[in-house]
């Protein structure tokens, strides 16, 4: 299965990606994890990405596209993957289509986790306190929600028009949300 997991910041994409990838036997590929590892390692890319992330903005497409292309070319992604955090812009949709077509593949499903903005802000503020994430101040969180709405939400319409989109309630216990996603994936496969 080749799938995307989408939703606003704080919707639980990273958590669900790990759980679902394990259940489905495919690698979870997270641009956020790739960026954070580069920041931690203080690579040139990491330092550049940190400037954007700390301001609540997305890393430029050309940097992100190259990282995703390289990651999806790795052997473990050959039979499928769960991609979290990409694409985020309409041009990235086209880039991802091209990456997959180069390998003779296409997406099987796009799952969008849906949650109320105030619930997401509260969730992210709690996470900021427990994990010390510098990109999770309230001002930055609200900015990230606005950026998502303006830039990323339109992608959901593209995937809906293709018949690939399923929306799943992202509020609840981790296992509850995972079961909802797996049920939604079954309905797409049928």
Short mmCIF file of the C-alpha atoms (twelve columns), coordinates in Angstrom:
data_MODEL
# 
_entry.id   MODEL 
# 
loop_
_atom_site.group_PDB 
_atom_site.id 
_atom_site.type_symbol 
_atom_site.label_atom_id 
_atom_site.label_alt_id 
_atom_site.label_comp_id 
_atom_site.label_asym_id 
_atom_site.label_seq_id 
_atom_site.Cartn_x 
_atom_site.Cartn_y 
_atom_site.Cartn_z 
_atom_site.pdbx_PDB_model_num 
ATOM 1   C CA . UNK A 1   0.000   0.000  0.000   1 
ATOM 2   C CA . UNK A 2   1.203   3.468  -0.943  1 
ATOM 3   C CA . UNK A 3   -0.648  6.048  1.090   1 
ATOM 4   C CA . UNK A 4   -0.589  9.578  2.394   1 
ATOM 5   C CA . UNK A 5   -1.585  10.604 5.897   1 
ATOM 6   C CA . UNK A 6   -2.684  14.233 5.947   1 
ATOM 7   C CA . UNK A 7   -4.190  16.659 8.412   1 
ATOM 8   C CA . UNK A 8   -3.411  19.893 10.223  1 
ATOM 9   C CA . UNK A 9   -0.454  20.234 12.597  1 
ATOM 10  C CA . UNK A 10  -1.223  18.453 15.865  1 
ATOM 11  C CA . UNK A 11  -3.811  16.095 14.342  1 
ATOM 12  C CA . UNK A 12  -1.731  13.079 15.366  1 
ATOM 13  C CA . UNK A 13  -0.227  12.236 11.986  1 
ATOM 14  C CA . UNK A 14  3.153   11.234 13.381  1 
ATOM 15  C CA . UNK A 15  1.660   9.019  16.075  1 
ATOM 16  C CA . UNK A 16  -0.799  7.387  13.687  1 
ATOM 17  C CA . UNK A 17  1.873   6.962  11.002  1 
ATOM 18  C CA . UNK A 18  4.010   4.834  13.324  1 
ATOM 19  C CA . UNK A 19  1.074   2.697  14.501  1 
ATOM 20  C CA . UNK A 20  -0.412  2.254  11.028  1 
ATOM 21  C CA . UNK A 21  2.909   1.541  9.311   1 
ATOM 22  C CA . UNK A 22  3.565   -1.247 11.803  1 
ATOM 23  C CA . UNK A 23  0.060   -2.678 11.370  1 
ATOM 24  C CA . UNK A 24  0.301   -2.494 7.561   1 
ATOM 25  C CA . UNK A 25  3.927   -3.678 7.336   1 
ATOM 26  C CA . UNK A 26  5.158   -0.618 5.433   1 
ATOM 27  C CA . UNK A 27  7.673   2.083  6.379   1 
ATOM 28  C CA . UNK A 28  6.439   5.384  7.796   1 
ATOM 29  C CA . UNK A 29  8.160   8.218  5.965   1 
ATOM 30  C CA . UNK A 30  7.856   11.538 7.799   1 
ATOM 31  C CA . UNK A 31  9.300   14.752 6.458   1 
ATOM 32  C CA . UNK A 32  9.041   16.179 9.978   1 
ATOM 33  C CA . UNK A 33  11.263  13.404 11.370  1 
ATOM 34  C CA . UNK A 34  13.746  13.901 8.531   1 
ATOM 35  C CA . UNK A 35  13.873  17.649 9.233   1 
ATOM 36  C CA . UNK A 36  14.204  17.185 13.018  1 
ATOM 37  C CA . UNK A 37  17.030  14.650 12.599  1 
ATOM 38  C CA . UNK A 38  18.901  17.074 10.354  1 
ATOM 39  C CA . UNK A 39  18.341  19.888 12.887  1 
ATOM 40  C CA . UNK A 40  19.593  17.668 15.715  1 
ATOM 41  C CA . UNK A 41  22.669  16.696 13.679  1 
ATOM 42  C CA . UNK A 42  23.182  20.379 12.733  1 
ATOM 43  C CA . UNK A 43  23.608  19.545 9.054   1 
ATOM 44  C CA . UNK A 44  23.542  22.481 6.618   1 
ATOM 45  C CA . UNK A 45  20.066  21.343 5.522   1 
ATOM 46  C CA . UNK A 46  19.023  21.041 9.165   1 
ATOM 47  C CA . UNK A 47  20.138  24.567 9.980   1 
ATOM 48  C CA . UNK A 48  18.287  25.919 6.942   1 
ATOM 49  C CA . UNK A 49  15.165  23.891 7.764   1 
ATOM 50  C CA . UNK A 50  15.251  25.076 11.407  1 
ATOM 51  C CA . UNK A 51  14.939  28.721 10.340  1 
ATOM 52  C CA . UNK A 52  11.708  27.937 8.504   1 
ATOM 53  C CA . UNK A 53  10.319  25.559 11.131  1 
ATOM 54  C CA . UNK A 54  10.956  27.952 14.029  1 
ATOM 55  C CA . UNK A 55  8.957   30.617 12.179  1 
ATOM 56  C CA . UNK A 56  6.138   28.137 11.583  1 
ATOM 57  C CA . UNK A 57  6.760   28.059 7.835   1 
ATOM 58  C CA . UNK A 58  7.341   25.128 5.535   1 
ATOM 59  C CA . UNK A 59  10.767  24.176 4.217   1 
ATOM 60  C CA . UNK A 60  11.119  25.153 0.497   1 
ATOM 61  C CA . UNK A 61  9.762   22.627 -1.996  1 
ATOM 62  C CA . UNK A 62  13.041  21.919 -3.760  1 
ATOM 63  C CA . UNK A 63  14.705  20.797 -0.508  1 
ATOM 64  C CA . UNK A 64  11.731  18.727 0.582   1 
ATOM 65  C CA . UNK A 65  11.177  17.201 -2.878  1 
ATOM 66  C CA . UNK A 66  14.765  15.969 -3.086  1 
ATOM 67  C CA . UNK A 67  14.564  14.381 0.362   1 
ATOM 68  C CA . UNK A 68  11.270  12.637 -0.435  1 
ATOM 69  C CA . UNK A 69  12.518  11.399 -3.822  1 
ATOM 70  C CA . UNK A 70  15.627  9.914  -2.176  1 
ATOM 71  C CA . UNK A 71  13.657  8.319  0.661   1 
ATOM 72  C CA . UNK A 72  11.018  6.727  -1.573  1 
ATOM 73  C CA . UNK A 73  13.809  5.280  -3.737  1 
ATOM 74  C CA . UNK A 74  15.129  3.246  -0.795  1 
ATOM 75  C CA . UNK A 75  14.522  -0.516 -0.908  1 
ATOM 76  C CA . UNK A 76  12.139  -0.672 2.071   1 
ATOM 77  C CA . UNK A 77  9.681   1.659  0.307   1 
ATOM 78  C CA . UNK A 78  9.571   -0.474 -2.847  1 
ATOM 79  C CA . UNK A 79  6.467   -2.407 -1.789  1 
ATOM 80  C CA . UNK A 80  4.688   0.508  -0.151  1 
ATOM 81  C CA . UNK A 81  4.918   3.336  2.348   1 
ATOM 82  C CA . UNK A 82  2.937   5.681  4.523   1 
ATOM 83  C CA . UNK A 83  3.960   9.251  3.773   1 
ATOM 84  C CA . UNK A 84  3.327   11.828 6.509   1 
ATOM 85  C CA . UNK A 85  3.879   15.547 5.962   1 
ATOM 86  C CA . UNK A 86  4.123   15.511 2.167   1 
ATOM 87  C CA . UNK A 87  2.821   16.830 -0.179  1 
ATOM 88  C CA . UNK A 88  1.919   20.200 1.318   1 
ATOM 89  C CA . UNK A 89  1.565   22.287 -1.828  1 
ATOM 90  C CA . UNK A 90  -0.079  21.773 -5.234  1 
ATOM 91  C CA . UNK A 91  3.314   21.673 -7.011  1 
ATOM 92  C CA . UNK A 92  4.406   18.915 -4.588  1 
ATOM 93  C CA . UNK A 93  1.351   16.858 -5.628  1 
ATOM 94  C CA . UNK A 94  2.697   16.892 -9.180  1 
ATOM 95  C CA . UNK A 95  6.206   16.086 -7.989  1 
ATOM 96  C CA . UNK A 96  4.947   13.121 -5.958  1 
ATOM 97  C CA . UNK A 97  2.913   11.882 -8.934  1 
ATOM 98  C CA . UNK A 98  6.117   12.029 -10.990 1 
ATOM 99  C CA . UNK A 99  8.220   10.260 -8.349  1 
ATOM 100 C CA . UNK A 100 5.685   7.431  -8.171  1 
ATOM 101 C CA . UNK A 101 5.238   7.236  -11.959 1 
ATOM 102 C CA . UNK A 102 9.031   6.931  -12.365 1 
ATOM 103 C CA . UNK A 103 8.753   3.688  -10.362 1 
ATOM 104 C CA . UNK A 104 5.553   2.546  -12.104 1 
ATOM 105 C CA . UNK A 105 3.336   3.264  -9.097  1 
ATOM 106 C CA . UNK A 106 0.507   5.505  -7.941  1 
ATOM 107 C CA . UNK A 107 -1.097  6.304  -4.597  1 
ATOM 108 C CA . UNK A 108 -3.612  3.809  -3.230  1 
ATOM 109 C CA . UNK A 109 -5.201  6.082  -0.628  1 
ATOM 110 C CA . UNK A 110 -5.058  9.482  1.046   1 
ATOM 111 C CA . UNK A 111 -6.261  9.592  4.658   1 
ATOM 112 C CA . UNK A 112 -7.035  12.998 6.168   1 
ATOM 113 C CA . UNK A 113 -7.234  13.215 9.957   1 
ATOM 114 C CA . UNK A 114 -9.840  15.811 10.908  1 
ATOM 115 C CA . UNK A 115 -9.949  17.718 14.217  1 
ATOM 116 C CA . UNK A 116 -11.172 21.043 15.631  1 
ATOM 117 C CA . UNK A 117 -8.533  23.816 15.643  1 
ATOM 118 C CA . UNK A 118 -8.932  24.589 19.370  1 
ATOM 119 C CA . UNK A 119 -8.433  20.895 20.203  1 
ATOM 120 C CA . UNK A 120 -5.282  20.882 18.072  1 
ATOM 121 C CA . UNK A 121 -3.865  24.038 19.679  1 
ATOM 122 C CA . UNK A 122 -4.417  22.607 23.176  1 
ATOM 123 C CA . UNK A 123 -2.842  19.289 22.135  1 
ATOM 124 C CA . UNK A 124 0.216   21.033 20.680  1 
ATOM 125 C CA . UNK A 125 0.709   23.332 23.674  1 
ATOM 126 C CA . UNK A 126 0.698   20.279 25.942  1 
ATOM 127 C CA . UNK A 127 3.221   18.564 23.651  1 
ATOM 128 C CA . UNK A 128 5.428   21.677 23.648  1 
ATOM 129 C CA . UNK A 129 5.596   21.571 27.449  1 
ATOM 130 C CA . UNK A 130 6.393   17.855 27.620  1 
ATOM 131 C CA . UNK A 131 8.769   17.617 24.640  1 
ATOM 132 C CA . UNK A 132 10.314  21.101 24.628  1 
ATOM 133 C CA . UNK A 133 9.701   21.578 20.893  1 
ATOM 134 C CA . UNK A 134 10.866  25.080 19.944  1 
ATOM 135 C CA . UNK A 135 8.394   25.203 17.037  1 
ATOM 136 C CA . UNK A 136 5.351   24.808 19.322  1 
ATOM 137 C CA . UNK A 137 4.688   28.232 20.936  1 
ATOM 138 C CA . UNK A 138 0.999   29.269 20.778  1 
ATOM 139 C CA . UNK A 139 1.701   32.031 18.256  1 
ATOM 140 C CA . UNK A 140 3.634   29.645 16.002  1 
ATOM 141 C CA . UNK A 141 0.985   26.919 16.424  1 
ATOM 142 C CA . UNK A 142 -1.797  29.243 15.290  1 
ATOM 143 C CA . UNK A 143 0.340   30.462 12.389  1 
ATOM 144 C CA . UNK A 144 0.972   26.842 11.337  1 
ATOM 145 C CA . UNK A 145 -2.781  26.176 11.415  1 
ATOM 146 C CA . UNK A 146 -3.345  29.216 9.168   1 
ATOM 147 C CA . UNK A 147 -0.586  28.130 6.773   1 
ATOM 148 C CA . UNK A 148 -2.106  24.630 6.612   1 
ATOM 149 C CA . UNK A 149 -5.542  26.021 5.817   1 
ATOM 150 C CA . UNK A 150 -4.211  28.316 3.100   1 
ATOM 151 C CA . UNK A 151 -1.666  26.020 1.446   1 
ATOM 152 C CA . UNK A 152 -2.379  22.388 2.258   1 
ATOM 153 C CA . UNK A 153 -6.132  22.014 2.627   1 
ATOM 154 C CA . UNK A 154 -6.695  22.636 -1.122  1 
ATOM 155 C CA . UNK A 155 -4.745  19.419 -1.800  1 
ATOM 156 C CA . UNK A 156 -7.501  17.446 -0.124  1 
ATOM 157 C CA . UNK A 157 -9.846  18.558 -2.901  1 
ATOM 158 C CA . UNK A 158 -7.412  17.272 -5.541  1 
ATOM 159 C CA . UNK A 159 -7.348  13.844 -3.908  1 
ATOM 160 C CA . UNK A 160 -11.122 13.907 -3.332  1 
ATOM 161 C CA . UNK A 161 -11.621 14.623 -7.047  1 
ATOM 162 C CA . UNK A 162 -9.445  11.581 -7.824  1 
ATOM 163 C CA . UNK A 163 -11.525 9.403  -5.493  1 
ATOM 164 C CA . UNK A 164 -8.525  8.701  -3.248  1 
ATOM 165 C CA . UNK A 165 -9.467  10.733 -0.157  1 
ATOM 166 C CA . UNK A 166 -11.011 9.400  3.038   1 
ATOM 167 C CA . UNK A 167 -11.546 11.693 6.038   1 
ATOM 168 C CA . UNK A 168 -11.234 10.207 9.526   1 
ATOM 169 C CA . UNK A 169 -12.014 11.768 12.917  1 
ATOM 170 C CA . UNK A 170 -8.584  12.314 14.493  1 
ATOM 171 C CA . UNK A 171 -9.860  12.959 18.034  1 
ATOM 172 C CA . UNK A 172 -9.783  10.126 20.556  1 
ATOM 173 C CA . UNK A 173 -7.466  7.492  21.951  1 
ATOM 174 C CA . UNK A 174 -4.626  6.423  19.651  1 
ATOM 175 C CA . UNK A 175 -6.073  2.921  19.118  1 
ATOM 176 C CA . UNK A 176 -9.555  4.297  18.391  1 
ATOM 177 C CA . UNK A 177 -8.215  6.569  15.675  1 
ATOM 178 C CA . UNK A 178 -6.044  3.769  14.227  1 
ATOM 179 C CA . UNK A 179 -9.049  1.455  13.974  1 
ATOM 180 C CA . UNK A 180 -11.040 4.198  12.223  1 
ATOM 181 C CA . UNK A 181 -8.226  4.673  9.712   1 
ATOM 182 C CA . UNK A 182 -7.876  0.930  9.039   1 
ATOM 183 C CA . UNK A 183 -11.638 0.647  8.503   1 
ATOM 184 C CA . UNK A 184 -11.511 3.609  6.103   1 
ATOM 185 C CA . UNK A 185 -8.637  2.000  4.167   1 
ATOM 186 C CA . UNK A 186 -10.661 -1.204 3.813   1 
ATOM 187 C CA . UNK A 187 -13.525 0.782  2.307   1 
ATOM 188 C CA . UNK A 188 -11.154 2.385  -0.226  1 
ATOM 189 C CA . UNK A 189 -9.692  -1.000 -1.216  1 
ATOM 190 C CA . UNK A 190 -13.139 -2.528 -1.865  1 
# 
